[in-house]
C-alpha cells in the first residue's frame, strides 16, 4: 500500500476514547479559530474607528486593510495543503498561530498605510495556516464520533467567538491605558498579539494528540494515480462554492464596519463593548444551536438557510439605530456566521471520501478568501458615497441573500454518504 500523506484524515484513533475527551480536545483546538479569525481578523473592526480618526483614512482605505488581510488569507490557503503534506497539520497549526501573533504585534510599529497593509496581508497568510489546519484536525475529531460530528465541528469554529469576546473586552482597556499617548492604538495591537500567544498554549494538547495519528510522507513521493485519488472536482459542488463566495463577500462588510457605524450613531463605548462581546458569545453558543443541522446536512440547504438569516442580521442596523434591534442583529449574526463556515466542512465530510477532505476544505477556504477580498473595499467605497455605512451594509445583506439562493440549488454529490437533501 502506498504511503499516506500527512494531510489525510488519520485512523479514527482509540475506539474507547470518551466523548468528554473529544469535547475537551475540540475546545482546546478551538483556540486556533480564536487566533486566526476571532483576534487576527475581527479585532481590527474595534480598532478601525480610532485608527481612521488618527491617521485620516477614508473608508475605502480602512476597508482595504481587511481586503489585504483576506488576500493574505487566500495566499495562505493555497499554500497550506503543501505545508501540511510537508510538516503535518499539527505543526502548521502551531507555527501559523505563532506567526499570526508576531504579525499582529508588528502592526503596532507602523503608521504609514503601506507597511500596515503589508502586516495585515502577512497576518492573513498566517491565519489561513491556522484555520485550515485546525479545520482538518476538527474533521478528524468528528470522524471519531460521527454522531456528534456537528457538535465537534461547531465547537472548533465557535472558538472564533472566544476570540471576538476577548478582543471586545481587552481592546477598550488597552486603548484607555494608552489615552494621551501618540498613536495609542498601537498598545492594543501589542496586547492583542499577547492574547494570541496565550491562546496558542492550549492548542499544544490537541496538536500533540492528533499528530500521533498522522502518517508523514515526503511531499515528493506518491504516484500520479495515488494523487488523483486525493483531488476534488469543483464543478459538482459549484452551487455550494458560489453560495459560499457570496457569504465571504457579504459577511465581512458587517464585521469590518458595524462598530464604526455604531460609533457614528453615538452609541456609548460601553454599549459597543457589550454588543461585540455578546456577538462573540453567540458565536460560541452557535456550536450547540446548529449541531443537529450540521450533522444531517448533505446538500446546500444548511448553507442557504444560514446565509439567509445572516442577511437579516446584516440589514437590521442599516434600517434602524434602535438599540434593541441592533442588539438582536449582533446576537443573530454571532449565532449564525461561523456556522456557515462549519456547514461547508460538514458538506465536505458528508460528500467526499476521507482522502479528499483536505482538498475539499481547501477549495471552500479559497472561495471564502476570494469573497473576503472583494467585500471590505467595496463596502468602504460605498460608505464613502451617499448613504454612508448604512448603504454599505445593505449591499452586504444583498450579497448574503444571493448566496442563499445559489446554495439552495446544491444537491448531494454522487457517491456521498447518502442521498438526503437538506
Secondary structure as GFF3:
##gff-version 3
##sequence-region A 1 422
A	DSSP	alpha_helix	19	33	.	.	.	ID=ss1
A	DSSP	pi_helix	34	39	.	.	.	ID=ss2
A	DSSP	alpha_helix	44	55	.	.	.	ID=ss3
A	DSSP	alpha_helix	59	87	.	.	.	ID=ss4
A	DSSP	alpha_helix	89	106	.	.	.	ID=ss5
A	DSSP	three_ten_helix	107	109	.	.	.	ID=ss6
A	DSSP	alpha_helix	113	144	.	.	.	ID=ss7
A	DSSP	three_ten_helix	146	148	.	.	.	ID=ss8
A	DSSP	alpha_helix	149	177	.	.	.	ID=ss9
A	DSSP	alpha_helix	185	201	.	.	.	ID=ss10
A	DSSP	alpha_helix	203	211	.	.	.	ID=ss11
A	DSSP	alpha_helix	224	230	.	.	.	ID=ss12
A	DSSP	three_ten_helix	235	237	.	.	.	ID=ss13
A	DSSP	alpha_helix	238	264	.	.	.	ID=ss14
A	DSSP	alpha_helix	269	289	.	.	.	ID=ss15
A	DSSP	alpha_helix	291	296	.	.	.	ID=ss16
A	DSSP	alpha_helix	301	319	.	.	.	ID=ss17
A	DSSP	alpha_helix	323	351	.	.	.	ID=ss18
A	DSSP	three_ten_helix	354	356	.	.	.	ID=ss19
A	DSSP	alpha_helix	357	383	.	.	.	ID=ss20
A	DSSP	alpha_helix	388	408	.	.	.	ID=ss21
###
